């Protein structure tokens, strides 16, 4: 078993990524969930690093973060748990979290730890382009950690080009300008935006996130992009009794929708 | 002026910047690109100054507090921001930002508020301009600041309870930021303090700088000298202090003293003394000093004064502290309450508990005698009467 370090874009498969919060619903659930997701056919993972003030998140992910913190999850605890990552999971794993916990852990220490445990890259919504380039790009590159940037319907073409140049795994395309947990409505405006991105022929694969919750929205999104990310809808499953028994069914319904 | 002012990239030394998710970038970039140009326009300046004069009631008096002065053997001047319309310095900023929002073509205004002073000041200017207004306020604060909630509602604002986290100012700010993410085109966010992503700290400081601009002119008239020995102001996020210090920053012989809230004591675990307890961190879009755990989770601060109850401090203050230009000290709940009562009984002025923190530090200073001291009386104590009467068993 070999840990994959890049997302596999070599096939026509619509890539499915799942987001969930580390330490939720229980402190030790992080890797068990990762294994189950891989077995169910998920292509890559985003594991959320919980933060007290997640401004880009809606109520569901906010609550999962709060519970995870109450469960005792910290950046160090997460890296301790991820020591077993490479032996238990082969699909690429990204960490998604806010900048302050990373800053306190030490950006260099964080990148180094990511590399040691086999994390492919990170998504830090509140670490913007300018600050990344000026202060941290060198460190990320030193440890070979991809930094994934977000693009919204309001992001200018010029800025998208710049983001494309700085990206080395994928671009995280937000379905709309919104916090997490809203429903995707693919209307004319969204279609125009997805088409615009597609026609830019960027070097980085596009993965659409925010608002993807089921087979229908997943299919819609992946008509335009290499893959799509489901977060809130899955975190909702984790909040239920016997969630372990529901993961495979949830994923199956997305990958193999009933006709 | 450069040394202590923001640079082109939005930084004060290592502090500041715009640590925002991409969803906020277009809004913040628009502000960064246009705020200086707009506020320097003649028509803007004219309307701003007119409103400050006729609506807010500026210039606010600089009052020589004789009996208070006698107590310390110095000349203490109070900059009477408490006499502004709506009762505090907060309105200087909201008047400025509403004019800016109008010129940016925004139709909808959002704001966060802790004790409700900034919320009231925002609702006020929205009523004045006929703009839709949504104020986020922690559920806990809504319960303990009922009169200000009523004021906002009377002025037509919608008050939305922030139910996440600890349900106070920090969480109200999170909710306002989430609203802005979800309404990227037609909405302007009026931040109430010198916090947030660049250009907010500089923009709010500029709107509040009227405080020190007037103070210098008034001092010159009264004493033939526009340089006091000391300038004192309380600091939560730090907007009244930023305005009170602004035109004195380059006069290094003027000592700037910023007073934080120590709550039950700096080491008590219930405090809001950010420079004493904070470490460098990022919250609400800027890099500054922040009260946080070793793991980088934000700590909920405590102060008897809801206006100082914030876990961070504006990036310019972090820089004034770190560079040594400002002296940052703290005052406990008890010391502040005593100072509030003292001013009331010596001068017949009931100060906001926030301002009482600045007044309380006079007790701890050693004067040689005859110095000129300016204290920013940032707000009036009407909103705190409940607190004062309970505390003193009146």
HADDOCK unambig.tbl for C-alpha pairs under 7 A between the chains (distance, minus, plus):
assign (segid A and resid 51 and name CA) (segid B and resid 297 and name CA) 6.13 0.50 0.50
assign (segid A and resid 52 and name CA) (segid B and resid 297 and name CA) 5.47 0.50 0.50
assign (segid A and resid 52 and name CA) (segid B and resid 298 and name CA) 6.13 0.50 0.50
assign (segid A and resid 53 and name CA) (segid B and resid 174 and name CA) 6.88 0.50 0.50
assign (segid A and resid 55 and name CA) (segid B and resid 174 and name CA) 5.45 0.50 0.50
assign (segid A and resid 55 and name CA) (segid B and resid 177 and name CA) 6.54 0.50 0.50
assign (segid A and resid 55 and name CA) (segid B and resid 178 and name CA) 5.85 0.50 0.50
assign (segid A and resid 56 and name CA) (segid B and resid 178 and name CA) 6.36 0.50 0.50
assign (segid A and resid 74 and name CA) (segid B and resid 295 and name CA) 6.19 0.50 0.50
assign (segid A and resid 75 and name CA) (segid B and resid 295 and name CA) 6.77 0.50 0.50
assign (segid A and resid 100 and name CA) (segid B and resid 281 and name CA) 5.84 0.50 0.50
assign (segid A and resid 100 and name CA) (segid B and resid 282 and name CA) 5.32 0.50 0.50
assign (segid A and resid 100 and name CA) (segid B and resid 296 and name CA) 5.60 0.50 0.50
assign (segid A and resid 101 and name CA) (segid B and resid 295 and name CA) 5.80 0.50 0.50
assign (segid A and resid 101 and name CA) (segid B and resid 296 and name CA) 4.17 0.50 0.50
assign (segid A and resid 101 and name CA) (segid B and resid 297 and name CA) 6.60 0.50 0.50
assign (segid A and resid 104 and name CA) (segid B and resid 294 and name CA) 6.90 0.50 0.50
assign (segid A and resid 104 and name CA) (segid B and resid 295 and name CA) 6.33 0.50 0.50
assign (segid A and resid 104 and name CA) (segid B and resid 296 and name CA) 5.39 0.50 0.50
assign (segid A and resid 105 and name CA) (segid B and resid 295 and name CA) 6.85 0.50 0.50
assign (segid A and resid 125 and name CA) (segid B and resid 21 and name CA) 4.69 0.50 0.50
assign (segid A and resid 125 and name CA) (segid B and resid 22 and name CA) 6.83 0.50 0.50
assign (segid A and resid 126 and name CA) (segid B and resid 19 and name CA) 5.10 0.50 0.50
assign (segid A and resid 126 and name CA) (segid B and resid 20 and name CA) 4.50 0.50 0.50
assign (segid A and resid 126 and name CA) (segid B and resid 21 and name CA) 4.34 0.50 0.50
assign (segid A and resid 127 and name CA) (segid B and resid 19 and name CA) 5.59 0.50 0.50
assign (segid A and resid 127 and name CA) (segid B and resid 20 and name CA) 6.73 0.50 0.50
assign (segid A and resid 128 and name CA) (segid B and resid 19 and name CA) 6.03 0.50 0.50
assign (segid A and resid 128 and name CA) (segid B and resid 20 and name CA) 6.38 0.50 0.50
assign (segid A and resid 128 and name CA) (segid B and resid 21 and name CA) 6.63 0.50 0.50
assign (segid A and resid 128 and name CA) (segid B and resid 22 and name CA) 6.94 0.50 0.50
assign (segid A and resid 150 and name CA) (segid B and resid 22 and name CA) 6.07 0.50 0.50
assign (segid A and resid 151 and name CA) (segid B and resid 22 and name CA) 6.62 0.50 0.50
assign (segid A and resid 152 and name CA) (segid B and resid 22 and name CA) 6.96 0.50 0.50
assign (segid A and resid 152 and name CA) (segid B and resid 23 and name CA) 6.17 0.50 0.50
assign (segid A and resid 154 and name CA) (segid B and resid 26 and name CA) 6.58 0.50 0.50
assign (segid A and resid 177 and name CA) (segid B and resid 23 and name CA) 5.86 0.50 0.50
assign (segid A and resid 177 and name CA) (segid B and resid 181 and name CA) 6.23 0.50 0.50
assign (segid A and resid 177 and name CA) (segid B and resid 182 and name CA) 5.75 0.50 0.50
assign (segid A and resid 177 and name CA) (segid B and resid 184 and name CA) 6.96 0.50 0.50
assign (segid A and resid 178 and name CA) (segid B and resid 181 and name CA) 5.55 0.50 0.50
assign (segid A and resid 178 and name CA) (segid B and resid 182 and name CA) 4.40 0.50 0.50
assign (segid A and resid 179 and name CA) (segid B and resid 178 and name CA) 6.47 0.50 0.50
assign (segid A and resid 179 and name CA) (segid B and resid 181 and name CA) 6.58 0.50 0.50
assign (segid A and resid 179 and name CA) (segid B and resid 182 and name CA) 6.46 0.50 0.50
